Structures are given as structure tokens and as C-alpha cells.
Amino acid sequence: MSYLEYSVKTVPAGLRKVLHLNWPLVLLLTAVASVGFLMLYSVAGGSFEPWAGPQMKRYILGLVLMFMVAMVPIWFWRNLSVVAYLLSIVLLVVVEFFGSVGMGAQRWIDFGFVRLQPSELMKFTLVMLLAAYYDWLPIRKTSGILWVIIPVIMILLPTAMVLTQPDLGTALLLVFGGGLMMFLAGVHWAYFATVFAAGIGGIATVLKSRDTDWQLLKDYQFRRIDTFIDPSSDPLGAGYHITQAKIAMGSGGWTGRGFMQGTQSRLNFLPEKHTDFIFNTLAEEFGFVGAVSLLILYVLILVFCITSALQNRDRFSSLLILGVGLTFFLYFAVNMSMVMGLAPVVGVPLPLVSYGGSAMLVLMVAFGLVQSAHIHRPR
């Protein structure tokens, strides 16, 4: 036993857990959040209000929650996974009847001191439940038809509830996140090939349903598809958002216009500049270099999650870490694709950068689970 190992073993258990935290991951999360503070300060015209100040307070609260969750043994969270999932389902039901309406969607529960978006919570409680399910299920049964149907129901139930809000972006993240968890658990590839073929047929059916009595998407969702295919077809209407977003990104060049010098955001041409399209503000002010730097930070967080999962010999912990990491990946991949015109606009925030309370706090709790799995892994 080395002197360092002996020193760690002689410290109190609570302090030992703090020492075993994945501190590089904490620093990376803080670095990404700091980029968000900087951009929210910029889009407010050089003021901490109304966005940067509250966002900093939420991040500090998120850090506290992450550390609290990390200190609790991972087996406790495994045993709580079913309860967490069912609680998320109940909250989605509450949203349906008593939820607050904003921008044409009913997605939030207003508790007075905070507005909670249960669909954000569901993204990670679904990961918890699927990780616990595949930890309980013998590996030889993973691809059995009955044992595949059960997790599919777990995924489709909240997806259908989120679609009614309507929130297509979060519904897609639930489907993709759940599908990735099944793939990581070892479900046979033939199931995914079947789903892919069915998805192609489903897309064709959705497109054919347009302007019929059985139309499957809202009119504004079809307009988003039209805008994705040809933004110039309606540059002042449905194509306005993505057109202005592309102008902002293009005008940044290699090194950007400079901090607080972005014309698209400062003159309010760029819509939702503090939420969904904040990446375009970053690209305009700091250029290609700034945008790639943020992407590198995101990739490093993902790499730390994958590395931690591969080092963990507990199946639940490994699946949980990978699930949180890949859900985080879907967050920033979909948002960046969306604001660059590579995917339809579906309203997915940029993690830890976009202004918002529910998304940030839930994400920090999820990384608390990652830290718990890392601290309490078999050694």
C-alpha cells in the first residue's frame, strides 16, 4: 500500500468521499456554466439581470445538490429508481391538468418559488429505471421479446404524455435516450433495425397526414419541417429564426466580433437569444474558435463519463453513468444541430449554458448520480 493510499484510508469516511469525487468533471461543468454566465451577461447588454445573476444562483444550488446526491451510496439511488420514475409520471399527469402555459405549450408546474418542468426530470429518471432494470435482468434474457417489450413500454408511456404538451424535442430525447440505454445493455441489433424501418414508415405517414382530418403533428411543427428544408421560403415568418441564427453564426467568422459586440443579439434580430439560440450568440461574439472551445468542453465531459463507466465494475453504475453521459450528449448535439440548420427547430436548450432553472438543476442532480457511482464503485 502506497503512502497516498494509506493517507486516504485514514481520513474520516465523509472526507474520503469528497477526495474520491471526480474533481476534473466538477471543473469542466463549472467551465461550461461560466460560458453561460458570460453569454447571458452579454445578451442582457452588460447586466447580471435578468438572466446571468439568477443563473449563477441556480448553478450554486445545483452544485450543492450534486454534492449531496454524490455523498449518498449508489445502491440507495438504485433502490429509489422505480419511485423516481413513478413520481415523474405523476408530475406529468399533474402538468396535463394543472400545468402553467408558456409559448403555446403546457410544460411547467409553478410551485411559486420555482417552475418545474417534469419532462426534464423524466429524461434521467428513465435512465435510472432502465439501468436498474438491466442490472436486475440476467444478461441472457436481454434480447428476449418479453424482456424487450417491458422497457419499450417504460419509454413510450412518458413519451406519449410529453407529446401531448406538446414538446416534440423532449419526446425525441426520451426515445433516443431510452433506445441508447437498451443498446448499451446488449439488446440485439435486429430490434433496432426493425425500429429504424418502422421509423422511416412513420415519417412517411406523418408527412402524408398533413392537411387531413387525421393530421398527426401540429401546424407549427409542420412549419418547422418546411423551414428546415428551405428556410428562405419564409424568411420573415417560419424561417425567420433559423435565418437570423445562420446570419449570427456566419458573421462571427474565425475569432468573432468581440464580447458584447454581436449585432444580431444586441439589436434583437436573434430570437430566444438567451435560451435555445444562445450558441449563435457565442459564435457571433467569439467566432469559430469560441464555438469549438465550448464543444471541446462538452466532449471532455462526455469522455470523463465514458471513462468512469468503463472503470466501474457494477453493472447498474456503469449503465447509469453511460446513460447520463449520452443523454447529456443528445442535449448539446440536438441543440447545436438545430441552431446551425442541420436539424429542425425542436426547442432543446444548450445544457448548462441556456437560461433555465429546471434543466440546469435536474442536470446537476444527474451528474450527482454519476459522482455517487464514481465514489462508491467497487475498489
Residue pairs with C-beta under 8 A, 6 or more apart in sequence:
1 9
8 16
8 19
8 20
9 16
11 19
14 71
17 70
17 71
17 375
20 374
20 375
21 67
21 70
21 371
21 374
21 375
22 304
22 308
22 370
22 371
22 374
24 304
25 301
25 304
25 305
25 308
25 367
25 370
25 371
26 63
26 66
28 297
28 300
28 301
28 304
29 301
29 352
29 364
29 367
30 59
30 63
31 297
32 294
32 297
32 298
32 301
32 351
32 352
32 353
33 55
33 59
33 352
33 353
33 360
35 282
35 294
35 297
35 353
36 55
36 278
36 350
36 352
36 353
36 354
36 355
37 52
37 55
37 56
37 59
38 259
39 278
39 281
39 282
39 285
39 353
40 51
40 52
40 55
40 274
40 278
40 355
41 47
41 48
41 51
41 52
42 259
42 260
42 262
42 265
42 281
42 285
43 51
43 265
43 266
43 273
43 274
43 278
43 281
44 50
44 51
44 52
44 274
45 260
45 266
46 260
48 56
51 274
51 355
54 357
55 355
55 360
58 357
58 360
58 361
59 352
59 360
59 364
61 361
62 360
62 361
62 363
62 364
62 365
63 364
65 361
65 364
65 365
65 368
66 364
66 365
66 367
66 368
66 371
67 368
67 371
68 368
69 77
69 365
69 368
69 369
69 371
69 372
70 368
70 371
70 372
70 375
71 372
71 375
72 372
73 372
73 376
74 314
74 316
74 317
74 320
74 369
74 372
74 373
74 375
74 376
74 377
75 376
77 128
77 320
77 369
77 372
78 128
78 131
78 132
78 135
78 316
80 128
81 125
81 128
81 129
81 131
81 132
82 129
82 132
84 125
84 128
84 129
85 122
85 125
85 126
85 128
85 129
85 154
87 125
88 118
88 121
88 122
88 125
88 126
88 158
89 122
89 157
89 158
89 161
91 109
91 116
91 118
91 121
92 118
92 119
92 122
92 158
92 161
92 162
93 161
94 109
94 118
95 106
95 107
95 108
95 109
95 118
95 119
95 165
96 106
96 161
96 164
96 165
98 109
99 106
99 107
99 108
99 109
99 165
100 106
100 107
100 108
100 109
100 110
100 115
102 108
104 220
105 165
105 166
105 167
106 165
107 117
107 119
107 165
107 167
108 115
108 116
108 117
108 358
109 115
109 116
109 117
109 118
114 357
114 358
115 357
115 358
116 358
117 358
117 359
119 158
119 162
119 165
119 167
119 170
119 174
120 170
120 358
120 359
120 362
120 363
121 358
121 362
122 158
122 162
122 170
122 174
123 170
123 173
123 174
123 177
123 327
123 362
124 323
124 324
124 327
124 362
124 363
124 365
124 366
124 369
126 154
126 155
126 158
126 174
126 177
126 178
126 181
127 177
127 181
127 320
127 323
127 324
127 327
127 366
128 320
128 323
128 369
129 154
130 151
130 154
130 155
130 178
130 181
130 182
130 185
130 319
130 323
131 181
131 316
131 319
131 320
131 323
132 316
133 150
133 151
133 154
134 142
134 151
134 181
134 185
134 186
134 315
134 319
135 315
135 316
135 319
137 147
139 186
141 147
142 185
142 186
142 187
142 188
143 186
143 187
143 188
143 191
148 182
148 187
148 191
151 178
151 181
151 182
154 178
155 174
155 175
155 178
155 179
156 175
158 174
159 171
159 174
159 175
162 170
162 171
162 174
163 171
166 218
166 221
167 347
168 217
168 221
168 346
168 347
169 334
169 346
169 347
169 348
170 348
172 334
172 346
173 327
173 330
173 331
173 334
173 348
176 330
177 323
177 326
177 327
177 330
179 192
179 195
180 323
180 326
181 319
181 322
181 323
182 191
183 192
184 319
184 322
184 323
184 326
185 319
205 216
206 216
206 217
209 215
209 216
209 217
210 217
210 222
220 238
223 234
223 238
224 238
224 344
224 345
224 346
225 344
226 233
226 234
226 238
227 233
227 234
227 238
227 239
227 241
227 242
227 344
227 345
228 242
228 341
228 343
228 344
228 345
230 239
231 239
231 242
231 243
231 246
231 341
232 239
232 243
233 239
234 240
235 243
240 271
241 271
241 272
241 277
241 345
242 339
242 341
242 345
244 264
244 269
244 270
244 271
245 270
245 277
245 280
245 339
245 340
245 341
246 340
246 341
247 264
247 269
248 262
248 264
248 265
248 269
248 270
248 277
248 280
248 281
248 283
248 284
249 280
249 283
249 284
249 291
249 339
249 340
251 257
251 262
251 263
251 264
251 284
252 262
252 283
252 284
252 285
252 286
252 287
252 288
252 290
252 291
253 287
253 288
254 287
254 288
254 289
255 286
255 287
255 288
255 289
255 290
256 262
256 283
256 284
256 285
256 286
256 287
256 289
256 290
257 263
257 284
257 285
257 287
258 285
259 285
259 286
260 266
260 285
261 285
262 270
262 281
262 284
262 285
263 269
263 284
264 270
264 273
264 280
264 281
264 284
265 273
265 280
265 281
265 284
265 285
270 277
270 280
270 281
270 284
271 277
273 280
273 281
274 354
274 355
275 349
275 354
275 355
275 356
276 335
276 338
276 339
276 345
276 347
276 348
276 349
276 350
276 354
277 339
278 350
278 353
278 354
278 355
279 291
279 294
279 335
279 336
279 339
279 350
279 353
280 339
282 290
282 291
282 294
282 353
283 290
283 291
286 293
294 353
295 332
295 336
298 328
298 329
298 332
298 351
301 325
301 328
302 325
302 326
302 328
302 329
305 321
305 322
305 324
305 325
305 328
305 370
306 322
306 325
308 321
308 370
308 373
308 374
309 317
309 318
309 319
309 321
309 322
309 325
310 318
311 377
312 318
312 321
312 373
312 374
312 377
312 378
313 377
313 378
314 373
314 377
314 378
316 373
317 373
317 376
317 377
318 373
320 369
320 370
320 373
321 370
321 373
321 374
324 366
324 367
324 369
324 370
325 370
327 366
328 351
328 363
328 366
331 348
331 349
331 350
331 351
331 363
332 350
332 351
334 343
334 346
334 348
335 348
335 349
335 350
335 351
335 354
336 350
337 343
338 344
338 345
338 346
338 348
339 345
349 356
349 359
351 359
351 363
352 360
352 363
